[in-house]
Amino acid sequence: IMEQVGTYTLNQPLKSLMTLLDSGQRQSAAVYIDLLSTTFSLPLSYNQSQHFAHILPEAVLAFSPEKRRWQLEQLKRVMQADFHLTDAFLDGMEKGLHLLSKGTLQRFVSLGLEKSSRSLQFGAKFLSLDSRSGFDTFTDLQVAVSILQVRSQLNRYIQARTGLPITVRPVSALPRSPVGDHSKGGGVCSDGRFIYLPDEINIFGQKAENVKLYKCLARFESGHYEFGTFDFDFERMLDRCVADKCRLQCGSASVDAAHSVGKSENISDFERFLQLFPVPALASDLFTTFEHGRIRQLFSRFYPGLVRTYLPMLRKEALRQLGDARDISPLLLLYAEIALGISVAEQDGIDAGIKDWVQSVCMLYEEKMTQTDFTAEACGKLVVITYREVEELLKHQKNNQREGDKYTSLRIPFDRRLRPDLYYAAYLPFENMAQKIKEKLADNGIRIYKSVIKKYLAAQQDFLRPEDLREIPCASEKHSGIDRRDYREIAAALCGLNRADMTGISDTSDQGIDVGRYPVFWYQEWDCHLGDYLNDHARVIDKSISGHDSDFYHCTLQRYRALVQRIRYSFELLKPEGLKLYRRWIEGDEFDYQALLDFVLDKKANRTPSERLYIKRMKEERDVAVLLLVDLSRSTSNTAAGSTAAVIDVEKEAIVLFSEALEIVGDVYAIAGFSGTGRLGVDYFHIKDFGEQMNDNVRRRIAAVTPQRNTRMGAAIRHAAFQFSSVLSRVRLLIILGDGFPNDLDYKRDYAIADTRKAISELRSQNIHVHAITININLTEESKLDDLYGDIHHNVITEIAELPDKLWQIYGALTH
């Protein structure tokens, strides 16, 4: 059929058909073929055929694999009814119809087709959710909830609970990394920066219940951050075993030998721990059981209301699994008792011997998880103690979870899995740095657990000072005397390590310069993933540039003599003319004779005349303060587009011309640059302050400007706003001179753009105007500047010759 229409219709539809077949979705492929047959059997024009050959393959692949078959069936119904409704239906699918279940989507389409039989336009608006009727119907029918709908409220809760900038993400966004396989693992997990939840929940028959389940999963998962699950330390766990005289009966001859297990491998401490056991998956399920039990008990102690509200949802799912299971695993019963507090003794149809075994392990759990050792390492110690017994029990059970030699992992309610491999991959730089610091300190006679150092590094974003060591507890009591030692030798070792061995980790000491000499300011930063501010997140170091003797300023004026003359002439026009006449005032210096004539005429016409009969003369003064903020990032060393000069040279020449212009007009102005590395090392360089006159010192500083490091633009803009706090001018203007987009460690793309836009909006709320002049931007990227600067004005220049006209126009418009 399609070939008869034209071979141009075949390419994309057949590619998408192959995608479905290659992924084994034969039923969806069959419905898709019917859809294509239906579509191209219709009397379509060439443009319409081309349109559907393009949009249908894209739509089909965008549908969720689990729902694709019956969503395609509804698309086919719409196409059969009237192909003019197809685009409207696909728009509606993007806006939310994909969240409807099979039955509710069918009902919605039926209503839409019924309305379209009376009015095609009304039916299209209904299907596309553009009409109030369509949206209300969709809301009433919707049961499934997408993570996008609840993400912001979950983010706010998690950050408030943990005090960490952690946000939620869909499980489909789980990253892949060379460290560990991130494709495995279930519906709920964490990696230290994100909590991964199902893309969509459609378990319950009511939308409110599905929303409540999202909250339940997010709250219990956040407990792993609050109560230190990911701080598990392999060496500390082995020390617990020694202190409790636990004998390792799990594949390693002794505790001493266990220390070397997995030491040379690039894996997490938890994975090293699992390597002690013949069946790591069984050990992992045991640890998860004990750890979930620990988190539940801590919640009961600190958040009893949370447990009362949300734990029943987890219990209900576990009881459903127990009821559906043909062969109940003893490990699932143990999980129900310890992790969820379900009394196994009250459950029917369970072997009495299994119940007794579960109770004995629960008693052991209560005995070992003491107030003094209620940690993740204590759960690891319990795994060491119970592993052999559990393994033997599973072997000798008639109905167990073993198939041959293969162990089948425990089915945890809602697939709440611990994924320390994700956490390890996300914090690999801190892992490596903590290990090196640990080894250095061991050389100086101090034994400190790696997890403790890593926690400090993560909290301070790798900015660990020698004096911070005083706060780090030592590994055991017998080393506690070291806390009273002279720390000079240790500090020297740590400082040497920061400089020489920490490749890839930012060093905020600015190559040996003592940051303590400079004022330090802390600023908030907008996290677009969180939808909220991170307070005191970025540290700005307030510096001054040391000038050097150079004739750069004078040479620039000579090189651009003609341009300088044009600039001076243009900015002369902006200067006040002296006294300015204001007509039609109620009182003033003299009568306005034109107003008097109008007064007489109004009187003769019996109209009420105006009382504004006077002229007022007032001295016109400009009240403007402007700050030129210059990007000094490493990228400014690149050659400017269409020029042989570097971007930094164009910027410096622009500074010279800018200074000459403002000296003519007489406005108060300042010049500053910014750069830095990491959130703790944003440098703000003063070149000329507001109260400073243009002199040889300032000219030398302009000549000394050089490319520095990265571009954390939001913090620099906020610090520039702070500079205006001492300026009382009525008009305040910030001009940003740069070469592109913000870019720094953990500050890239959408995150950096959102923070910069937020900083600009903060300035506008303080009545500070913002304008950007960008040098060297590619034409393909020029349109993206709207994303960066929002609806403020911005201009692009590639040559210094373009600056005079643009500077005069920009400045005149913004300061009048």
C-alpha positions in Angstrom: 0.0 0.0 0.0 2.8 2.4 1.0 4.8 1.6 -2.1 1.8 2.5 -4.3 1.6 5.9 -2.5 5.3 6.5 -3.0 8.6 4.9 -1.9 9.3 8.1 0.0 6.8 6.8 2.7 8.9 3.7 3.4 12.2 4.7 4.9 11.4 5.9 8.4 8.4 3.7 9.1 10.4 0.5 8.2 13.3 1.6 10.4 11.0 2.0 13.4 9.3 -1.3 12.5 12.8 -3.0 12.6 13.4 -1.4 16.0 10.2 -3.0 17.4 11.1 -6.4 15.9 14.7 -6.3 17.1 13.4 -5.7 20.7 11.0 -8.6 20.5 7.8 -6.5 20.5 6.0 -8.6 17.9 2.5 -7.7 19.1 3.2 -4.0 19.0 4.8 -4.4 15.5 1.7 -6.1 14.2 -0.6 -3.2 15.5 1.9 -0.8 14.0 1.7 -2.5 10.5 -2.2 -2.2 10.8 -1.8 1.5 11.6 0.4 2.1 8.6 -2.0 0.2 6.4 -4.9 2.2 7.7 -3.1 5.5 7.3 -1.8 5.2 3.8 -5.0 3.7 2.5 -6.6 7.1 3.1 -6.9 9.7 0.3 -3.9 11.7 1.5 -2.1 14.5 -0.5 1.7 14.3 -1.1 2.4 16.6 1.8 0.1 14.8 4.2 1.7 11.4 3.3 5.1 12.8 3.9 4.0 14.3 7.2 2.6 11.0 8.5 5.6 9.1 7.2 7.7 11.3 9.5 5.6 11.7 12.7 4.2 8.2 13.1 7.6 6.5 13.5 8.7 9.1 16.0 5.5 8.8 18.0 5.6 5.0 18.0 9.1 4.8 19.4 8.2 7.5 22.0 5.4 5.4 23.5 6.4 3.3 26.6 7.2 -0.3 25.6 4.8 -1.6 28.3 1.9 0.4 26.9 2.9 0.7 23.3 0.5 -2.0 21.9 -2.7 -0.6 23.2 -1.6 3.1 22.8 -1.1 2.2 19.1 -4.6 0.7 19.0 -6.1 4.0 20.2 -3.9 6.0 17.7 -5.3 3.7 15.0 -8.9 4.4 16.2 -8.3 8.1 15.8 -6.8 7.7 12.4 -9.7 5.7 11.2 -12.2 8.2 12.5 -10.5 11.3 11.0 -6.8 11.6 10.1 -7.1 15.4 10.9 -7.3 14.5 14.6 -4.0 12.6 14.6 -1.7 15.5 15.4 -4.1 16.6 18.2 -4.0 13.1 19.8 -0.2 12.9 19.6 0.0 16.3 21.2 -2.3 15.1 24.0 -0.1 12.0 24.5 3.0 14.3 25.0 1.0 16.5 27.5 -0.1 13.6 29.7 -2.4 11.1 28.0 0.4 8.5 28.1 -0.2 8.4 31.9 -3.7 6.9 31.4 -4.3 3.2 31.8 -5.6 1.0 28.9 -9.2 1.3 29.9 -9.2 5.0 30.7 -7.3 6.0 27.5 -9.9 4.1 25.5 -12.7 6.0 27.3 -11.0 9.3 26.7 -10.6 8.6 23.0 -14.2 7.5 22.7 -15.3 10.8 24.3 -13.0 12.8 22.0 -14.3 11.1 18.9 -17.9 11.6 20.0 -17.2 15.4 20.4 -15.4 15.5 17.0 -18.5 14.0 15.3 -20.3 17.2 16.3 -17.4 19.6 15.8 -14.0 18.6 14.4 -12.3 21.7 16.0 -13.8 21.0 19.4 -12.8 17.3 19.2 -9.2 18.2 18.3 -8.9 20.6 21.2 -10.3 17.9 23.5 -7.8 15.2 22.4 -4.9 17.6 22.6 -5.9 18.7 26.1 -6.1 22.3 25.0 -9.8 22.6 26.0 -10.9 22.9 29.6 -13.3 20.0 29.1 -10.5 17.7 27.8 -8.1 18.6 30.6 -10.8 18.1 33.3 -11.7 14.8 31.8 -8.1 13.7 31.7 -7.6 14.7 35.3 -10.6 12.8 36.4 -9.5 9.7 34.5 -5.8 9.9 35.5 -4.6 7.3 38.0 -1.0 6.9 37.1 1.5 9.5 38.4 4.7 10.5 36.6 7.8 11.4 38.6 7.8 14.7 36.8 4.5 15.6 38.6 5.9 15.1 42.1 9.6 15.8 41.6 9.7 19.3 43.0 7.8 18.5 46.3 9.9 15.3 46.8 13.1 17.4 46.2 12.1 20.0 48.8 11.3 17.3 51.4 14.6 15.3 50.8 16.8 18.4 51.1 15.0 19.5 54.2 15.4 16.1 55.8 19.0 15.4 54.9 20.4 18.9 54.5 22.0 17.7 51.3 21.5 18.8 47.7 20.0 15.5 46.7 17.3 15.3 44.1 15.1 12.6 42.6 15.4 11.2 39.1 13.6 8.5 37.1 15.1 5.0 37.0 15.4 5.3 33.3 18.0 8.0 33.8 20.4 5.7 35.6 23.9 6.4 34.2 26.3 3.9 32.8 29.9 4.1 34.1 33.1 2.1 33.6 33.0 1.6 37.4 30.3 -1.0 37.9 27.3 -1.9 35.7 24.7 0.7 36.3 22.2 -1.1 34.1 21.4 -3.7 36.7 19.3 -3.0 39.8 15.8 -2.1 40.5 13.0 0.4 40.9 14.4 2.4 43.8 18.1 3.1 44.5 20.6 5.9 45.1 24.0 7.0 43.9 24.8 9.7 46.5 23.6 12.6 44.5 20.3 11.3 43.2 17.5 9.1 44.4 16.2 7.0 41.5 12.4 6.3 41.6 10.1 4.6 39.0 9.4 6.8 36.0 5.7 6.3 36.6 3.6 4.6 39.3 0.2 3.0 38.4 -0.2 0.4 41.1 -3.2 1.7 42.9 -6.7 2.6 41.6 -6.5 6.1 43.0 -4.1 8.8 42.0 -3.7 10.0 45.6 -2.4 6.6 46.6 0.1 6.5 43.8 1.4 9.9 44.9 1.6 8.6 48.4 3.7 5.7 47.3 6.2 8.1 45.6 6.5 9.9 49.0 6.8 6.6 50.8 9.7 5.4 48.6 11.5 8.8 48.7 11.2 9.1 52.5 12.6 5.6 53.2 15.4 5.9 50.6 16.5 9.3 52.1 17.0 7.4 55.4 20.1 5.8 53.9 21.7 9.3 53.6 20.5 10.5 57.0 21.6 7.4 58.9 24.9 6.6 57.1 24.2 3.5 55.0 26.7 4.6 52.4 29.4 5.4 55.0 29.9 1.7 55.3 33.6 1.0 55.9 35.1 -2.4 55.2 38.0 -2.0 57.7 35.7 -0.6 60.4 33.4 -3.6 59.9 36.3 -6.0 60.3 37.4 -4.2 63.5 33.8 -4.7 64.8 34.2 -8.4 64.2 37.5 -8.5 66.1 36.0 -6.6 69.0 33.1 -9.0 69.1 35.3 -12.1 68.6 33.3 -13.0 65.5 35.0 -15.8 63.5 34.8 -15.4 59.7 33.1 -18.5 58.4 32.5 -17.2 55.0 35.3 -18.1 52.7 38.2 -16.2 54.3 40.5 -18.0 56.8 40.9 -15.1 59.2 40.1 -11.4 59.8 43.7 -10.5 58.9 43.4 -12.3 55.6 40.1 -10.6 55.0 41.8 -7.2 55.0 43.4 -8.0 51.7 40.2 -9.1 49.9 39.5 -6.9 46.9 42.1 -4.3 48.0 43.6 -4.0 44.5 40.3 -3.8 42.7 38.5 -0.6 41.8 35.4 -1.4 43.8 33.5 -0.1 46.8 34.0 -1.2 50.4 30.6 -2.9 50.3 31.6 -4.9 47.2 34.8 -5.9 48.9 32.7 -7.1 51.9 30.5 -9.2 49.6 33.6 -10.9 48.1 34.1 -12.6 51.5 31.2 -14.9 50.8 30.7 -17.8 48.3 27.4 -16.3 47.1 27.7 -12.5 47.2 24.0 -12.1 46.1 22.8 -14.0 49.2 25.1 -11.9 51.5 23.8 -8.7 49.8 20.2 -9.7 50.5 21.0 -10.5 54.1 22.7 -7.1 54.6 19.7 -5.4 52.9 17.4 -7.1 55.3 19.4 -6.0 58.4 20.0 -2.5 57.0 16.3 -1.9 56.1 15.5 -3.1 59.7 18.0 -0.6 61.1 16.5 2.3 59.1 13.0 1.3 60.1 13.9 1.4 63.8 15.6 4.7 63.5 12.6 6.1 61.8 10.4 4.8 64.6 12.6 6.5 67.1 12.9 9.9 65.3 9.9 10.1 62.9 7.1 7.9 64.4 4.5 9.8 62.3 6.3 8.9 59.1 6.3 5.2 60.1 2.6 5.3 61.0 1.7 6.9 57.6 4.0 5.1 55.1 5.2 1.8 56.5 1.8 0.1 56.0 2.3 0.6 52.2 5.5 -1.5 52.3 3.9 -4.1 54.6 0.9 -4.4 52.4 3.1 -5.2 49.4 5.2 -7.7 51.4 2.0 -9.5 52.5 0.8 -9.5 48.9 4.0 -11.2 47.8 3.7 -13.7 50.7 0.2 -14.5 49.6 1.0 -14.8 45.9 4.2 -16.9 46.5 3.8 -20.6 45.8 7.1 -21.4 47.6 7.8 -18.9 50.4 11.5 -18.2 50.9 12.7 -18.2 54.5 14.7 -15.1 53.6 11.5 -13.2 52.5 10.0 -14.1 55.9 13.1 -12.8 57.7 12.9 -9.6 55.7 9.2 -9.1 56.6 10.0 -9.6 60.3 13.1 -7.5 60.6 12.8 -4.9 57.8 9.0 -4.3 58.1 8.0 -5.4 61.6 5.5 -8.0 60.3 5.0 -10.8 62.9 5.8 -14.0 61.1 4.4 -16.0 64.0 0.9 -14.7 63.1 1.1 -15.8 59.5 -0.7 -19.0 58.5 0.7 -21.8 56.3 4.3 -21.4 57.3 6.4 -24.3 58.7 6.9 -24.1 62.5 10.6 -24.8 62.1 11.0 -21.8 59.7 9.1 -19.6 62.2 11.4 -20.6 65.0 14.5 -19.9 62.8 13.2 -16.4 62.0 12.6 -15.7 65.6 16.1 -16.9 66.6 17.7 -14.6 64.0 15.5 -11.7 65.2 16.7 -12.3 68.8 20.3 -12.2 67.5 19.5 -9.0 65.7 18.2 -7.4 68.8 21.2 -8.6 70.8 23.9 -7.3 68.3 22.3 -4.0 67.2 23.0 -2.2 70.4 22.7 1.5 71.2 26.5 1.8 71.1 26.8 0.0 67.8 23.7 0.7 65.7 25.6 1.3 62.4 25.8 -0.1 58.9 29.0 -2.0 60.0 26.9 -3.7 62.8 24.6 -5.0 60.0 27.7 -6.3 58.2 28.8 -8.1 61.3 25.4 -9.7 61.5 25.8 -11.0 58.0 29.2 -12.6 58.9 27.5 -14.3 61.9 24.4 -15.6 60.1 25.5 -16.2 56.6 26.6 -19.9 56.9 23.4 -20.8 58.8 21.2 -19.2 56.1 23.1 -20.8 53.3 22.7 -24.2 54.9 19.0 -23.6 55.5 18.4 -22.7 51.9 20.3 -25.8 50.7 18.2 -28.2 52.7 14.8 -26.6 52.2 12.6 -28.6 50.0 11.1 -25.5 48.4 13.9 -22.9 48.3 15.1 -20.2 46.0 18.0 -22.1 44.6 17.9 -23.6 41.1 20.9 -25.9 40.8 23.9 -23.8 41.9 22.2 -20.4 41.1 20.8 -18.3 43.8 17.7 -16.3 43.0 17.8 -12.9 44.6 15.2 -11.9 47.2 12.1 -10.1 45.9 12.1 -6.9 48.0 8.8 -4.9 48.0 9.0 -2.3 45.2 12.5 -3.5 44.4 14.2 -1.2 47.0 17.8 -2.2 46.3 21.1 -0.9 47.8 23.5 0.1 45.1 26.8 1.0 46.7 28.5 0.6 43.3 26.6 3.7 42.1 27.6 5.7 45.1 31.2 4.6 44.7 31.2 5.7 41.0 29.6 9.1 41.8 32.2 9.8 44.5 35.2 8.2 42.9 37.4 11.3 43.1 36.7 11.6 46.9 37.4 7.8 47.3 40.8 8.2 45.7 41.7 11.3 47.5 40.5 9.9 50.9 42.6 6.7 50.3 45.8 8.8 49.6 45.2 11.0 52.7 44.6 7.9 54.8 47.9 6.4 53.6 49.8 9.7 54.2 48.4 9.9 57.7 49.3 6.2 58.3 52.9 7.1 57.4 52.7 9.7 60.2 51.4 7.2 62.8 47.7 8.1 62.6 45.1 5.5 61.6 41.8 7.0 60.4 39.1 5.2 58.6 38.8 6.1 54.9 35.0 6.6 55.1 35.5 9.4 57.8 37.9 11.3 55.6 35.7 10.8 52.5 32.7 12.2 54.4 34.7 15.3 55.3 35.8 15.7 51.7 32.3 15.3 50.3 30.9 17.8 52.8 33.5 20.4 51.9 33.8 19.5 48.2 37.4 18.3 48.5 38.5 21.5 50.4 40.1 19.8 53.5 42.4 22.0 55.6 45.1 20.5 57.8 43.3 21.8 60.9 40.2 19.8 60.0 42.1 16.7 61.0 41.6 17.7 64.7 37.9 17.0 64.2 38.3 13.6 62.6 38.1 10.8 65.1 40.8 8.2 65.1 40.1 4.6 64.3 40.2 3.2 67.8 40.7 4.1 71.4 44.4 3.1 71.6 45.2 5.8 69.0 43.3 8.6 70.8 46.5 10.0 72.3 47.6 11.1 68.8 45.0 13.9 69.0 47.2 15.7 71.4 50.3 15.5 69.1 51.9 18.4 67.3 50.1 18.6 64.0 52.7 20.5 62.1 54.2 17.4 60.5 50.8 16.0 59.6 49.7 19.3 58.1 52.9 19.4 56.0 52.2 15.9 54.7 48.6 16.8 53.8 49.6 20.1 52.1 52.2 18.2 50.1 49.6 15.7 49.1 47.2 18.4 48.0 49.7 20.0 45.7 51.5 17.0 44.3 49.2 14.0 44.3 45.6 15.2 43.8 45.4 15.3 40.1 41.8 16.1 38.9 40.9 17.5 42.3 40.5 21.3 42.6 43.0 23.1 44.8 41.4 26.3 46.0 44.7 27.6 47.5 45.4 29.3 44.2 48.9 27.8 43.6 50.2 28.5 47.0 48.7 32.0 47.6 47.2 32.2 51.1 43.5 32.6 50.6 43.3 34.0 54.1 44.8 37.3 52.9 41.7 38.0 50.9 38.1 38.7 52.0 35.8 35.7 51.4 32.1 35.9 50.6 29.5 33.1 50.5 26.6 33.1 48.0 23.6 30.9 47.4 23.3 29.0 44.1 20.2 27.9 42.2 19.8 24.2 41.7 17.4 23.7 38.8 17.1 19.9 39.5 16.2 20.7 43.1 14.0 23.7 42.2 15.5 25.6 45.2 18.6 27.4 46.4 21.7 25.8 47.9 22.5 28.2 50.7 26.2 29.4 51.2 27.2 27.1 48.4 29.7 29.2 46.3 32.7 30.9 47.9 33.9 34.1 46.2 37.5 35.2 47.0 37.7 39.0 46.6 41.1 40.0 45.1 42.8 42.8 43.4 44.9 42.5 40.2 48.5 43.6 40.6 49.4 45.8 37.7 52.6 45.9 35.8 54.3 48.6 33.7 53.0 48.6 30.2 52.0 51.0 27.4 49.0 48.8 26.5 46.4 51.5 27.3 48.2 54.3 25.4 48.9 52.0 22.4 45.2 51.0 22.2 44.2 54.6 22.1 46.7 55.3 19.3 45.7 52.2 17.3 42.0 53.1 17.4 42.3 56.9 17.2 39.3 57.2 14.8 37.2 55.0 16.9 38.1 56.8 20.1 37.0 60.1 18.5 33.7 58.6 17.4 33.1 57.3 20.9 34.0 60.6 22.5 31.6 62.4 20.1 28.8 59.9 20.7 29.1 60.0 24.5 29.3 63.9 24.5 25.7 63.7 23.3 24.7 61.8 26.4 26.0 64.6 28.7 23.5 66.8 30.4 22.8 70.1 28.6 22.7 72.1 31.9 19.3 73.7 32.7 16.3 72.1 31.2 12.8 73.7 30.7 9.8 71.8 32.0 6.4 73.3 30.8 2.9 73.2 32.3 3.8 73.1 36.0 1.4 74.3 38.8 4.1 76.6 40.1 7.4 77.7 38.6 9.8 80.4 37.6 7.6 82.2 35.1 4.4 82.0 33.1 4.1 79.6 30.2 2.5 81.9 27.6 1.1 79.0 25.5 -0.6 77.7 28.7 -2.1 81.2 29.4 -3.6 81.3 25.9 -5.2 77.9 26.4 -6.5 79.1 29.8 -8.3 82.2 28.2 -9.8 80.0 25.4 -11.1 77.5 27.9 -12.7 80.3 29.9 -14.5 81.7 26.9 -15.7 78.2 26.0 -17.1 77.8 29.5 -14.7 74.8 30.1 -12.8 74.4 33.3 -9.2 75.6 32.6 -6.0 73.9 33.6 -4.0 75.3 36.5 -0.7 74.3 35.0 0.4 77.7 33.8 4.1 77.9 34.7 7.6 77.0 33.4 10.1 75.4 35.7 13.9 75.4 35.0 15.8 72.5 36.6 19.5 71.6 36.4 19.8 68.3 34.6 22.2 65.8 36.2 23.0 62.2 35.3 22.9 59.8 38.3 24.3 56.6 36.8 26.7 53.9 38.2 27.9 51.1 35.9 30.1 48.1 36.5 31.8 46.3 33.7 32.2 42.6 34.6 34.8 40.8 32.4 35.0 37.0 31.9 38.7 36.0 32.4 38.2 32.3 31.8 40.8 30.1 30.1 38.8 30.1 26.9 39.5 33.8 26.4 43.0 32.8 25.2 41.4 31.4 22.0 41.4 33.5 18.8 38.3 35.6 18.3 36.2 34.5 15.3 37.1 36.4 12.2 40.2 37.9 13.8 43.8 37.2 14.5 43.6 38.6 18.0 42.8 36.5 21.1 39.5 37.1 22.9 41.3 38.4 26.0 42.9 41.1 23.8 39.6 42.2 22.3 38.2 42.3 25.9 41.1 44.5 27.1 40.7 46.8 24.2 37.0 47.0 24.9 37.8 47.9 28.5 40.0 50.8 27.3 37.3 52.2 25.0 34.7 51.7 27.7 36.8 53.7 30.2 37.3 56.5 27.7 33.6 56.7 27.0 32.6 56.9 30.6 35.2 59.4 31.4 33.6 61.7 28.8 30.0 61.3 30.0 31.1 61.6 33.7 29.2 58.5 35.1 30.5 56.6 38.1 32.0 53.3 37.0 33.9 50.2 38.1 35.7 47.4 36.3 36.2 43.9 37.6 37.0 40.4 36.2 36.1 36.9 37.4 37.2 33.3 37.0 38.0 30.4 39.4 37.7 26.6 39.8 35.0 24.9 41.7 32.3 26.3 44.0 34.9 27.1 46.7 37.3 28.9 44.4 35.5 31.7 42.5 37.9 34.6 42.1 36.6 38.2 41.7 39.4 40.6 40.6 39.0 44.4 41.2 40.5 46.4 38.3 38.9 49.8 39.1 36.5 50.5 42.0 33.6 53.0 42.0 35.4 55.5 44.2 38.7 55.3 42.3 39.8 57.8 39.7 41.2 56.6 36.3 45.0 56.8 36.8 48.2 55.0 35.9 47.6 52.3 38.6 44.2 51.4 37.0 45.8 51.4 33.5 48.5 49.1 34.7 45.9 46.7 36.1 44.1 46.7 32.7 47.3 45.8 31.0 48.0 42.9 33.5 44.6 41.1 32.8 45.3 37.6 31.6 43.1 34.4 31.1 42.6 32.5 34.4 40.6 29.3 34.8 36.8 28.5 34.7 33.5 30.4 34.6 31.1 30.2 37.5 29.1 33.1 36.4 26.2 33.1 38.9 28.4 33.6 41.9 30.4 36.4 40.2 27.2 38.2 39.2 25.9 38.0 42.8 29.2 39.4 44.1 29.0 42.2 41.5 25.6 43.1 42.8 27.1 43.4 46.3 29.5 46.0 44.9 26.5 48.2 44.1 25.4 48.2 47.8 27.7 51.2 48.5 26.5 53.2 45.4 23.5 55.5 45.8 22.9 56.2 42.1 19.4 56.1 40.7 20.4 54.1 37.6 22.6 51.1 38.2 23.9 49.0 35.3 25.9 45.8 35.1 27.5 45.1 31.7 28.9 41.5 31.3 31.7 41.2 28.8 32.5 37.5 28.0 33.0 34.9 25.3 30.2 32.5 25.8 28.6 30.3 28.3 29.4 29.4 32.0 31.4 26.3 32.5 33.0 25.0 35.7 33.5 21.8 37.7 29.9 20.4 38.4 28.6 23.6 36.8 27.7 23.0 33.2 24.9 23.2 30.6 21.4 23.5 32.0 22.4 23.8 35.6 24.9 26.6 34.9 22.5 28.4 32.6 19.6 28.2 35.1 21.8 29.6 38.0 23.1 32.5 35.8 19.5 33.4 34.8 18.4 33.3 38.4 21.3 35.5 39.4 20.4 38.0 36.7 16.7 38.0 37.9 17.9 38.7 41.4 19.7 41.8 40.2 16.7 43.0 38.3 14.7 42.7 41.5 17.2 45.1 43.1 16.7 47.6 40.2 20.1 46.8 38.7 19.9 46.6 34.9 21.9 43.9 33.2 23.3 43.8 29.7 25.7 41.3 28.1 28.2 41.8 25.3 29.5 38.5 23.9 32.7 38.1 21.9 33.6 35.2 19.7 30.3 33.3 19.9 29.5 30.9 17.0 26.5 31.8 14.9 24.9 28.4 15.7 25.2 29.2 19.4 24.1 32.8 19.2 20.4 31.9 19.6 21.2 30.0 22.8 22.2 33.3 24.5 18.5 33.9 25.0 18.5 30.8 27.3 21.4 32.2 29.2 20.4 35.8 29.7 16.7 35.4 29.5 14.8 38.4 28.2 17.5 40.9 28.9 19.2 42.5 25.9 22.5 41.1 24.7 24.8 41.8 21.8 27.4 39.9 19.9 30.6 41.4 18.5 33.5 39.8 16.7 35.7 42.9 16.1 36.5 45.8 18.2 35.4 48.1 15.4 31.8 47.0 16.2 32.0 48.2 19.8 31.6 52.0 19.5 28.1 52.0 17.8 26.8 49.2 19.9 28.2 50.5 23.2 26.7 54.0 22.6 23.3 52.6 21.6 23.2 50.1 24.5 24.4 52.6 27.1 22.2 55.4 25.9 19.1 53.3 26.0 19.8 51.8 29.4 20.8 55.0 31.2 18.3 57.6 29.9 
